[in-house]
Amino acid sequence: MEVQFKQEMLMHMSGTKQHVLKHRFTIECVGHKGHGVVFFREIVTPKISEFEFGKAKAYFYMDKKDAKTYRSIKWLFKSEGLTFP
């Protein structure tokens, strides 16, 4: 069973204080209960100066109202009962 993720960039924004990327992922794994599940990843990087950035932090959450945010995709999947071979 092959697991693939369809990725789509939703936002790329560079402000004066931070740099933000937002992607939507769709799990494609025919025959698995995770097939068609949508989740998001946001990467936030603090901006120190014009050409210097701090350490990036990634956040993962499901496509649900009031979804809990996780710092690891592993914990996101575990919270939803999704396991992959």
C-alpha angles and dihedrals in degrees: 000000000000119000119208132175122215106213128201126179110226102174142010113180131168114191133171094268105029147009116229132193123183125190133180117214129195118197113230111194111131113217094021125106089235093062109123095011112144125211136165136227124200122189115198120190120184115229114227098177138339093289102018127082135185128228115306121236123203124210126192128195140160126251093260135112110265092005117180115246122231131193092215132050087217092062092043091056092042091053089054094046092246118148127172131198 
